[in-house]
Amino acid sequence: MAAGTLPLALLMGLPVGCASSQTPMSGPVEAMTEAWGPFARQCATTRLSHFVSHPRLSPEDVTETYIRCIGFTTTPGSEGSDAVAITASLGTGSEFSSPRILRFVRDRRGAARPAAPGDTGLLAQGSDDAAAAARLAQRIGLSKQQMIRSGQTVGFTVRFSLPTPVDVRLSCRPDGGGRIDGRDTLVFSCTGSATVHTDDFTGQLQVSGVEELDVRTGVRLASELSGRLDGDSLSPDGHHREAESDRLLYNLDTEFE
């Protein structure tokens, strides 16, 4: 667990798990048996907070909030086909009302390919950005069927929507089973870190918390992570660098169709 993460979570009243109830694992769990997830939209919120000192005034707690949403609809393939056509909407915060649209086709083995040009969907028509569609297909769920065992380490990648998006590889161990909206889930305790480097900031991101995945599809249904982003940033005048330390809170929620 990252240093300072647990005290931060407790002080801010955060729950330590996503599931309303949790049961120990009695044996291996076969997971990711379906190629498509059950949800219509996932929204992730990242909050960065730090104290700013002012002469003769109490320090001010400044918080920045970043929101990123991904929406999905599916259309069955042609008769006899085992594939579904997927329309995906990507947006951030208030911009979700006019999101970027991607179209691709995914089969029961989890493989994805661009949808045909002009293929109509429930949200929009056309998008043949193969690279973007492939990246999105990888993020919507773990398509590889596998057995999850107690004590096993599983890796998940989480994208934090900071001013510059940061991908963090989490190392997770299963704690047990849970339920979300009538679906069986696996609850994981996770830690992760990543180096963050932009034109005006260099630092280290450390997080820990809980990931809860749908057993049938491997889709992340809920996530609660907290940690710190420590480094140094370029001063406003651009002449020197200043130490910076931010508390970080991350939450993901899934809305079902």
C-alpha positions in Angstrom: 0.0 0.0 0.0 1.3 3.4 -0.9 2.5 5.5 2.0 -0.1 7.8 3.3 -3.0 6.3 1.3 -4.9 4.6 4.1 -4.9 7.5 6.5 -6.1 9.7 3.6 -9.0 7.4 2.8 -10.0 7.1 6.5 -9.8 10.9 7.1 -12.0 11.6 4.2 -14.6 9.0 5.1 -14.0 6.8 2.1 -15.3 3.2 2.1 -12.6 0.6 1.8 -14.5 -1.7 -0.5 -17.0 -1.4 -3.4 -19.2 -4.3 -2.7 -22.2 -4.0 -0.3 -21.3 -7.5 1.0 -18.4 -9.7 0.5 -17.8 -13.5 0.9 -14.4 -15.3 1.0 -13.3 -17.3 -2.0 -14.0 -21.0 -1.5 -12.1 -22.0 -4.6 -11.0 -20.9 -8.1 -13.5 -18.8 -10.0 -14.0 -19.1 -13.8 -14.2 -15.5 -15.1 -14.5 -13.6 -18.3 -16.6 -16.2 -20.0 -18.6 -13.7 -22.1 -17.2 -11.3 -24.7 -19.4 -8.3 -24.0 -20.1 -6.3 -20.8 -23.5 -5.6 -19.3 -23.3 -1.8 -19.0 -24.3 1.3 -21.0 -21.9 3.9 -19.4 -18.9 4.1 -17.2 -17.9 7.4 -15.6 -14.6 7.8 -13.7 -13.9 10.8 -11.5 -10.4 11.9 -10.4 -9.8 14.5 -7.7 -6.5 16.2 -6.9 -6.3 18.2 -3.8 -3.4 20.2 -2.2 -3.0 23.0 0.3 -1.9 26.5 -0.9 -0.3 28.8 1.6 -1.1 32.6 1.7 0.7 35.3 3.7 -1.2 36.0 7.0 -4.0 33.6 6.0 -4.8 30.0 6.7 -3.8 27.5 4.0 -6.4 27.0 1.4 -7.4 23.4 0.3 -7.6 23.5 -3.5 -9.3 20.7 -5.4 -9.3 20.0 -9.1 -11.9 17.5 -10.5 -11.6 15.6 -13.8 -14.4 13.4 -15.2 -14.3 11.0 -18.1 -17.2 8.9 -19.4 -17.5 6.1 -21.9 -20.9 5.0 -23.2 -21.8 1.9 -25.1 -24.6 0.4 -27.1 -24.7 -2.9 -29.0 -26.4 -4.2 -32.1 -26.6 -7.9 -32.9 -24.8 -9.1 -35.9 -26.4 -10.7 -38.9 -28.3 -13.9 -38.6 -26.0 -16.8 -37.8 -23.2 -14.4 -36.7 -21.7 -14.6 -33.2 -20.5 -11.0 -33.4 -22.0 -7.7 -32.1 -21.6 -4.2 -33.5 -20.5 -1.8 -30.8 -21.0 2.0 -30.8 -18.9 3.7 -28.2 -19.1 7.3 -27.0 -16.1 9.1 -25.4 -16.4 12.4 -23.6 -15.1 14.3 -20.6 -17.3 16.1 -18.0 -19.8 18.4 -19.6 -18.4 17.6 -23.1 -20.2 14.1 -22.9 -23.2 15.7 -24.5 -21.2 15.8 -27.8 -18.9 12.8 -27.5 -16.5 11.3 -30.0 -18.0 8.2 -31.6 -16.2 5.0 -32.4 -17.7 1.9 -34.2 -16.3 -1.6 -34.1 -17.4 -5.3 -34.2 -16.5 -7.7 -31.5 -17.0 -11.5 -31.6 -17.5 -14.1 -28.8 -13.7 -14.7 -28.6 -13.2 -11.0 -27.7 -11.5 -10.1 -31.0 -12.4 -6.6 -32.4 -12.3 -5.1 -35.8 -13.5 -1.8 -37.3 -17.2 -1.7 -38.3 -18.0 -1.4 -42.0 -18.0 2.1 -43.4 -21.4 3.6 -43.2 -22.7 1.0 -40.7 -25.5 2.6 -38.8 -25.7 2.3 -35.0 -27.9 3.4 -32.2 -25.9 6.5 -31.4 -24.1 7.6 -34.6 -23.0 6.6 -38.1 -19.4 5.7 -39.0 -16.0 5.7 -37.5 -13.2 3.6 -38.8 -10.3 4.6 -36.5 -8.9 1.1 -36.2 -6.2 1.9 -33.7 -8.6 3.8 -31.4 -11.2 1.1 -31.6 -8.7 -1.6 -30.7 -7.5 0.4 -27.7 -11.1 0.9 -26.6 -11.9 -2.8 -27.0 -9.0 -3.6 -24.7 -10.3 -1.2 -22.0 -13.9 -2.3 -21.9 -13.2 -5.7 -20.3 -10.9 -8.6 -20.0 -11.8 -10.7 -23.0 -9.5 -13.6 -22.1 -11.3 -16.4 -20.2 -9.3 -17.4 -17.1 -9.5 -19.0 -13.7 -9.0 -16.6 -10.8 -7.5 -18.2 -7.7 -7.0 -17.0 -4.1 -3.6 -15.5 -3.7 -3.2 -14.9 -7.5 -1.9 -11.6 -8.7 -3.9 -10.1 -11.5 -3.0 -6.9 -13.5 -5.4 -4.2 -14.5 -4.7 -0.9 -16.3 -6.5 2.2 -15.1 -6.5 5.5 -16.9 -6.6 8.6 -14.7 -8.0 11.6 -16.5 -5.6 14.2 -15.1 -4.7 17.3 -17.2 -2.6 14.7 -19.2 -4.1 11.2 -19.2 -2.0 8.8 -17.1 -2.2 5.0 -17.4 -1.4 3.1 -14.2 -0.8 -0.7 -14.1 -2.4 -2.1 -10.9 -1.2 -5.2 -9.2 -4.3 -6.8 -7.6 -5.1 -9.8 -5.4 -8.7 -11.2 -5.0 -10.3 -10.7 -1.6 -13.5 -12.5 -2.3 -16.9 -12.3 -4.0 -19.6 -9.6 -4.0 -22.8 -8.6 -5.7 -23.6 -5.4 -7.7 -27.1 -5.1 -9.2 -27.7 -8.8 -9.0 -24.4 -9.7 -10.8 -21.7 -11.8 -9.2 -18.4 -9.9 -8.8 -14.8 -10.4 -7.7 -13.4 -7.9 -5.3 -9.6 -7.1 -5.6 -7.2 -5.2 -3.4 -4.8 -3.3 -5.6 -1.7 -1.1 -5.6 0.0 0.7 -8.4 2.4 3.4 -9.4 3.5 5.4 -12.5 5.9 8.1 -13.5 4.2 11.3 -14.7 6.0 13.5 -17.0 4.7 16.6 -18.9 6.2 19.8 -20.1 5.6 21.5 -16.7 5.4 18.6 -14.2 7.6 15.6 -13.3 6.6 13.3 -10.5 5.4 9.9 -9.2 1.8 8.7 -8.8 1.1 6.0 -6.1 -2.4 4.6 -5.5 -4.1 1.7 -3.7 -7.7 0.6 -3.2 -10.3 -1.7 -4.4 -11.4 -2.9 -7.9 -14.7 -4.8 -8.4 -15.1 -6.8 -11.6 -18.1 -8.6 -13.1 -17.3 -12.3 -13.0 -19.0 -13.2 -16.3 -17.3 -10.5 -18.4 -14.3 -9.1 -16.5 -15.7 -5.6 -16.9 -14.8 -3.2 -14.1 -18.1 -2.4 -12.4 -16.7 -0.2 -9.6 -13.4 1.2 -8.5 -12.2 3.2 -5.4 -8.6 4.3 -5.3 -6.7 6.8 -3.3 -3.1 7.9 -3.1 -0.6 10.8 -3.8 1.0 12.5 -6.8 4.3 14.0 -5.7 6.8 15.8 -7.8 7.8 19.3 -8.9 6.2 21.7 -11.4 7.4 24.7 -13.4 6.7 27.9 -11.6 4.3 30.4 -13.2 7.1 32.7 -14.2 8.9 29.7 -15.9 12.2 30.4 -14.1 12.4 27.6 -11.5 10.7 24.4 -10.3 8.5 24.1 -7.2 7.8 21.0 -5.1 4.2 19.8 -5.4 2.2 17.2 -3.4 -1.4 16.3 -4.2 -3.8 13.9 -2.6 -5.6 11.8 -5.2 -9.1 10.2 -5.1 -10.4 8.1 -8.0 -13.9 6.6 -8.3 -15.5 4.7 -11.2 -19.1 3.8 -11.4 -20.9 1.7 -14.0 -24.5 2.3 -15.2 -26.4 -0.7 -16.5 -28.7 -0.8 -19.5 
